[in-house]
């Protein structure tokens, strides 16, 4: 419904690697238009579980900022928990004060590691 109403720009499941990996993959998915993110997570979990836990049924979204209220309202009407954890922009991924990585470093590690090992 949110996609049909033009409220979501991107979505990525949080599974293999957890939240931090899903955010990283989302930021570098389009090598021509990579975009960073600044994320502030609050949680009672240990940091490793918070960042890399592979619990099921979670999705990281990017949304149209002007439509945030509509997205929040839609989620609430469907009993779907939704929380804003950050903003999109820049040339790096920052998560709390623990992770700060340039997109170019992530891109190289993600797309070129196997080729470098095989060379």
C-alpha positions as CSV (number, residue, x, y, z in Angstrom):
1,X,0.0,0.0,0.0
2,X,2.8,2.4,0.9
3,X,4.5,1.7,-2.4
4,X,1.3,2.2,-4.4
5,X,0.8,5.5,-2.7
6,X,4.3,6.7,-3.5
7,X,5.5,6.9,0.1
8,X,8.6,4.6,-0.2
9,X,11.7,5.3,-2.2
10,X,13.5,2.0,-1.3
11,X,13.1,-1.1,0.9
12,X,15.5,-3.8,1.9
13,X,14.9,-6.8,4.2
14,X,17.0,-7.1,7.3
15,X,18.2,-10.7,7.2
16,X,21.7,-11.7,6.3
17,X,24.0,-9.6,8.3
18,X,21.4,-7.6,10.2
19,X,20.5,-3.9,10.2
20,X,24.0,-2.5,9.6
21,X,24.5,-4.7,6.5
22,X,21.1,-3.9,5.1
23,X,21.8,-0.2,5.5
24,X,25.2,-0.6,3.8
25,X,23.8,-2.6,0.9
26,X,21.0,-0.1,0.4
27,X,23.5,2.8,0.3
28,X,25.7,1.2,-2.4
29,X,23.2,-0.8,-4.4
30,X,23.3,1.6,-7.3
31,X,26.9,2.2,-8.0
32,X,26.1,5.2,-10.1
33,X,24.0,6.9,-7.4
34,X,25.4,5.8,-4.0
35,X,24.1,7.7,-1.1
36,X,25.1,7.7,2.5
37,X,23.0,7.7,5.7
38,X,23.2,9.0,9.3
39,X,21.6,6.5,11.7
40,X,20.8,6.9,15.4
41,X,19.8,3.6,17.0
42,X,18.5,3.3,20.5
43,X,18.1,-0.1,21.9
44,X,18.5,-2.3,25.0
45,X,20.3,-4.9,23.0
46,X,24.1,-5.4,23.0
47,X,25.6,-3.5,20.1
48,X,26.5,-6.7,18.1
49,X,22.9,-7.8,18.3
50,X,21.5,-4.4,17.5
51,X,23.7,-3.8,14.5
52,X,24.2,-7.4,13.1
53,X,21.3,-9.4,14.6
54,X,19.4,-11.4,11.9
55,X,16.0,-11.4,13.6
56,X,13.2,-11.8,11.1
57,X,10.4,-9.6,9.8
58,X,12.3,-6.3,9.7
59,X,12.6,-4.0,6.7
60,X,14.7,-0.8,6.3
61,X,12.9,1.8,4.3
62,X,13.8,5.1,2.8
63,X,10.8,7.4,2.3
64,X,9.8,10.6,0.7
65,X,10.4,13.2,3.5
66,X,7.4,15.3,2.7
67,X,5.2,12.1,3.0
68,X,6.6,10.9,6.3
69,X,3.3,11.7,8.2
70,X,1.3,9.7,5.7
71,X,3.6,6.7,5.9
72,X,3.5,6.8,9.7
73,X,-0.3,7.0,9.6
74,X,-0.6,4.1,7.2
75,X,1.7,1.9,9.3
76,X,-0.3,2.7,12.5
77,X,-3.6,2.0,10.7
78,X,-2.3,-1.5,9.8
79,X,-0.7,-2.1,13.2
80,X,2.8,-2.2,11.7
81,X,5.5,-0.8,13.9
82,X,7.5,2.0,12.2
83,X,10.3,4.1,13.6
84,X,12.5,6.8,12.0
85,X,16.1,5.9,12.7
86,X,18.0,8.3,10.5
87,X,18.3,10.4,7.4
88,X,19.7,9.7,3.9
89,X,22.6,11.7,2.4
90,X,26.3,12.2,2.2
91,X,29.2,10.0,1.2
92,X,29.4,7.8,4.3
93,X,27.4,5.6,6.6
94,X,27.4,6.7,10.2
95,X,25.7,4.6,12.9
96,X,25.7,6.2,16.3
97,X,29.3,6.9,17.3
98,X,30.4,3.3,16.5
99,X,30.4,3.1,12.7
100,X,31.6,5.7,10.2
101,X,32.6,4.3,6.8
102,X,33.0,6.0,3.5
103,X,30.8,4.6,0.7
104,X,33.9,4.2,-1.5
105,X,35.4,1.8,1.0
106,X,32.2,-0.2,1.3
107,X,31.8,-0.3,-2.5
108,X,35.3,-1.7,-2.9
109,X,34.8,-4.3,-0.2
110,X,31.4,-5.4,-1.5
111,X,31.9,-5.5,-5.2
112,X,35.7,-6.1,-5.7
113,X,36.9,-8.3,-2.8
114,X,36.5,-11.7,-4.6
115,X,38.2,-10.4,-7.8
116,X,41.1,-9.1,-5.8
117,X,41.5,-12.4,-3.9
118,X,41.4,-14.4,-7.2
119,X,43.9,-12.1,-9.0
